[in-house]
């Protein structure tokens, strides 16, 4: 009985062992199923190189026109410079401003004169008294010496009045014409006034011309005296001529306002409408250069550096730089004298 029990116990141990091994294998194999499955590696996408898009233009033949075009202002044709002829005066007051309309004889400025006006009034009183004395002496038939002295007293007072009235007149600047004030001095009340320094400019209002002022002085480089102009005044096209360029402005006038005169021209129209007045706006157009049947490219195709003019052209889908010689340059186009042919394709900036 004891032998049988031992064998049975041994068999049970083997069974338990095999069950344990089987359980361990099951756990191991089951654990493998919890691991993430590996995804297949994808090939990177093919990237096509970016295409460069250029804005281009074709070289063509045509007409190129360079012009100065814009709006100007009606200004007086002529003016008078007004000034004092003696030194030493001090400014009392200025009675007008730039742009004021004035009448002939109107007082524009006065100098300090102290008691001059009072002395003139007293002199007139003295003159009246001297005249009455002379009348009295003549009525009483006084001796001729007394009468002659009375006459000399009157002449002396008249001489004094003439001198003082001249002083008073010289202390004032008056307008010699009916016109408009186009310039007023910067000298102020109480300051000394030098002789022959222009204090005012007064201009005619019946004779007008067009003043056009460009943004840059270079815009007027090709404008010459006597060039034809088409003006537009009150909606009407009127022929005109250039009558003044920056080069024609007198030096003393130019120095007063170089920023204005270096960028301005004057245009005289053949016939102005009757209702036109100072300050009205007028259009102008001046053709300074013109050429037909010539090679032309857009202005934004021209490239410059250190005095070199060149363009970028497309040849077999390849960008190349080509030096060119230019002629007329307008606001939008450039004439090409050398370096390109009709039909060439250039790259714009």
C-alpha positions in Angstrom: 0.0 0.0 0.0 2.8 2.3 0.7 4.5 1.8 -2.7 1.2 2.5 -4.5 0.8 5.8 -2.7 4.3 7.0 -3.5 3.8 6.4 -7.2 0.5 8.2 -7.3 2.1 11.2 -5.5 4.9 11.3 -8.0 2.5 11.3 -10.9 0.5 14.2 -9.4 3.7 16.3 -9.1 4.5 15.7 -12.8 1.0 16.8 -13.8 1.3 20.0 -11.7 4.6 20.7 -13.2 3.3 20.4 -16.7 0.3 22.5 -15.9 2.6 25.2 -14.5 4.9 25.2 -17.6 1.8 25.3 -19.8 0.5 28.3 -17.8 3.8 30.2 -18.1 3.9 29.6 -21.9 0.3 30.8 -22.2 1.1 34.0 -20.2 4.2 34.6 -22.3 2.5 34.1 -25.6 -0.5 36.1 -24.5 1.8 39.0 -23.4 3.2 39.2 -26.9 -0.2 39.9 -28.3 -0.4 43.2 -26.2 2.6 44.7 -27.9 1.7 47.3 -30.6 2.0 46.1 -34.2 4.7 47.8 -36.2 3.4 50.0 -39.0 5.1 49.8 -42.4 7.6 52.6 -43.1 6.2 54.9 -45.8 8.5 56.5 -48.4 8.9 60.4 -48.2 6.7 62.3 -50.6 8.4 63.7 -53.7 8.7 67.6 -53.4 8.7 69.4 -56.7 10.9 72.5 -56.8 8.9 75.8 -56.6 8.4 77.5 -59.9 9.7 81.1 -60.0 7.0 83.4 -61.6 8.4 86.6 -63.1 6.4 89.5 -64.4 7.7 90.1 -67.9 7.2 92.5 -70.8 8.1 92.3 -74.4 10.3 94.9 -76.1 8.2 96.7 -78.6 8.4 99.5 -81.1 6.2 102.6 -80.8 6.0 106.3 -79.9 7.4 107.7 -76.7 6.4 111.1 -75.3 8.0 112.9 -72.4 5.8 115.6 -70.9 5.4 117.9 -68.0 1.7 117.9 -66.9 -0.1 119.2 -63.9 -2.1 122.1 -62.4 -0.8 125.6 -61.8 -2.2 128.8 -60.2 -3.0 132.1 -61.8 -0.6 134.8 -60.6 0.0 138.4 -61.6 2.3 139.1 -64.6 4.1 142.1 -63.2 4.6 143.6 -59.7 6.1 146.6 -58.0 8.8 146.4 -55.3 8.1 148.9 -52.6 10.8 150.1 -50.2 12.2 153.1 -48.2 15.0 155.2 -49.7 16.5 156.3 -46.4 18.0 154.5 -43.5 17.3 155.1 -39.8 13.5 154.7 -39.6 11.7 152.3 -37.3 8.6 150.5 -38.3 5.4 151.7 -36.7 2.9 149.4 -38.3 2.1 147.3 -41.4 -1.5 147.6 -42.6 -1.8 144.7 -45.1 -1.1 141.0 -45.4 -0.1 138.9 -48.3 -3.0 138.3 -50.7 -4.9 141.5 -49.8 -6.4 143.5 -52.6 -5.4 147.2 -52.4 -6.3 150.5 -54.0 -4.0 153.1 -55.6 -2.8 155.4 -52.8 -3.6 153.1 -50.0 -1.2 153.2 -47.1 0.6 149.9 -46.6 3.2 150.7 -43.8 4.3 153.6 -41.6 7.5 154.6 -39.8 7.7 156.1 -36.3 7.7 159.9 -36.7 7.5 161.1 -33.0 5.7 164.5 -32.7 5.8 165.2 -36.4 2.0 165.2 -36.8 1.6 167.6 -33.8 4.3 169.9 -35.1 2.6 170.1 -38.5 -0.7 171.0 -36.9 1.1 173.8 -34.9 2.8 175.0 -38.0 -0.6 175.4 -39.8 -1.8 177.4 -36.8 1.4 179.6 -37.0 0.8 180.1 -40.7 -2.8 181.2 -40.1 -1.6 183.7 -37.5 1.1 185.0 -39.8 -1.4 185.5 -42.6 -3.7 187.4 -40.3 -0.9 189.7 -39.1 0.1 190.5 -42.6 -3.6 191.3 -43.5 -3.7 193.6 -40.5 -0.5 195.4 -41.4 -1.7 195.9 -45.0 -5.1 197.1 -43.7 -3.3 199.6 -41.4 -1.0 200.6 -44.2 2.1 199.8 -42.1 5.5 200.7 -43.4 6.8 198.5 -46.3 9.5 196.9 -44.1 7.0 195.6 -41.6 4.8 194.2 -44.4 7.9 192.6 -46.1 8.8 191.0 -42.8 5.2 189.6 -42.5 5.5 188.1 -45.9 8.8 186.5 -45.0 7.3 185.0 -41.9 4.6 183.3 -44.0 7.2 182.0 -46.5 9.3 180.6 -43.6 6.3 178.8 -42.1 5.4 177.4 -45.6 8.9 176.2 -46.1 8.8 174.4 -42.7 5.5 172.9 -43.5 6.7 171.6 -46.9 9.7 169.9 -45.2 7.6 168.3 -42.5 4.9 167.2 -44.9 7.6 165.5 -47.0 8.9 163.8 -43.9 5.4 162.5 -43.1 5.0 161.3 -46.7 8.3 159.6 -46.7 7.3 157.8 -43.5 4.6 155.9 -45.4 4.6 153.4 -48.2 1.5 153.6 -50.4 0.4 151.4 -53.2 1.1 152.9 -56.7 -1.6 150.8 -58.3 -4.9 148.9 -57.8 -3.5 145.4 -57.2 -2.8 142.5 -54.9 -0.1 142.1 -52.2 2.1 139.2 -53.2 4.9 139.7 -50.7 5.2 141.3 -47.2 8.4 141.8 -45.3 9.2 139.9 -42.1 10.4 143.1 -40.4 8.2 143.8 -37.4 7.0 146.8 -35.4 9.8 148.7 -33.7 12.6 147.2 -35.8 14.9 149.3 -38.0 14.1 149.4 -41.7 17.2 149.4 -44.1 17.0 151.6 -47.2 16.1 149.9 -50.5 15.1 146.6 -48.9 11.9 145.4 -50.4 9.1 145.5 -47.9 6.2 144.8 -50.2 5.4 143.6 -53.7 2.1 144.7 -55.2 1.0 143.1 -58.5 -1.5 143.9 -61.2 -4.7 141.9 -61.1 -5.7 142.4 -64.7 -2.7 140.8 -66.3 -2.2 137.2 -65.2 -0.1 134.1 -66.0 0.1 130.5 -64.8 2.7 129.5 -62.2 3.3 125.8 -62.2 5.4 124.3 -59.4 6.8 120.7 -59.8 7.4 118.2 -57.0 11.1 118.0 -57.9 13.4 120.5 -59.7 14.6 117.7 -62.0 11.1 117.4 -63.4 11.6 120.7 -65.1 15.1 120.0 -66.4 14.0 119.8 -70.0 11.6 122.8 -70.0 13.0 125.6 -72.1 12.0 129.3 -72.5 9.5 129.7 -75.4 8.2 126.1 -75.4 4.6 125.5 -76.5 2.1 124.8 -73.8 -1.5 123.6 -73.9 -3.3 125.2 -71.0 -6.8 124.3 -69.7 -8.6 127.2 -68.1 -12.2 127.0 -67.0 -12.5 123.9 -69.1 -11.2 125.5 -72.3 -7.9 124.5 -74.0 -5.8 127.6 -74.7 -2.4 127.8 -76.4 0.5 129.2 -74.3 4.2 129.7 -74.0 6.8 129.2 -71.3 7.9 132.7 -70.3 10.1 131.8 -67.3 12.1 128.8 -66.1 14.2 128.4 -62.9 17.2 129.5 -65.0 15.5 132.8 -65.9 14.6 134.1 -62.5 16.7 137.2 -61.5 19.2 136.4 -58.8 17.8 138.9 -56.2 14.3 137.4 -56.6 15.5 133.8 -56.6 17.3 134.3 -53.3 14.1 135.4 -51.6 12.5 131.9 -52.1 14.9 129.5 -53.7 12.8 126.4 -52.8 9.9 127.9 -54.8 11.7 129.4 -57.8 13.9 126.3 -58.3 10.8 124.2 -59.0 8.6 126.7 -60.8 7.9 127.9 -64.3 5.6 130.7 -65.6 3.3 130.1 -68.6 1.5 132.9 -70.5 -1.8 132.0 -72.2 -2.8 133.6 -75.5 -6.2 134.7 -74.3 -7.6 134.4 -70.8 -11.3 134.2 -70.0 -12.7 137.5 -68.7 -13.8 136.0 -65.3 -10.3 134.6 -64.5 -8.8 135.9 -61.3 -5.7 135.6 -59.1 -5.5 132.1 -57.4 -7.7 130.3 -60.0 -6.4 126.8 -61.1 -5.3 126.1 -64.6 -4.0 122.9 -66.2 -0.8 122.8 -68.2 0.8 120.2 -70.6 4.3 120.7 -72.1 5.8 118.1 -74.5 9.6 118.2 -73.9 10.6 115.2 -76.0 8.9 112.9 -78.6 10.0 110.1 -80.9 8.2 107.7 -83.1 9.0 104.1 -84.2 11.6 103.4 -81.5 12.2 100.5 -79.1 10.3 101.0 -75.8 10.3 99.1 -72.5 8.3 99.8 -69.3 10.1 102.1 -66.9 10.0 99.5 -64.2 12.1 97.2 -66.3 15.1 99.5 -66.3 17.7 98.9 -63.6 20.6 101.2 -62.7 23.6 101.0 -60.6 26.7 103.2 -60.4 25.8 104.8 -63.8 25.1 101.5 -65.4 21.8 100.9 -67.2 20.7 97.3 -67.7 17.8 95.0 -67.9 17.2 91.3 -66.9 16.1 89.2 -69.9 14.7 85.6 -70.2 16.7 83.4 -72.5 15.8 79.7 -72.6 14.1 80.0 -69.2 17.4 81.5 -67.9 17.7 85.0 -66.4 20.5 87.1 -67.8 21.6 90.8 -67.3 22.0 92.9 -70.5 23.5 96.4 -70.5 21.5 98.9 -72.6 21.8 102.5 -73.8 18.7 104.6 -73.1 17.3 107.6 -74.8 14.1 109.4 -73.8 12.7 108.5 -70.3 9.1 109.4 -69.7 7.0 108.9 -66.6 6.1 105.3 -67.6 8.4 104.2 -70.5 12.1 104.1 -71.5 13.5 104.4 -75.1 16.2 101.7 -75.7 18.9 102.8 -78.2 21.2 99.8 -77.9 21.3 96.4 -76.3 17.8 94.9 -77.0 15.8 93.8 -80.0 12.1 94.0 -80.7 10.4 90.9 -79.2 13.0 90.4 -76.5 11.4 89.5 -73.1 12.5 91.5 -70.1 11.8 90.9 -66.4 10.0 93.7 -64.6 10.9 94.8 -61.1 
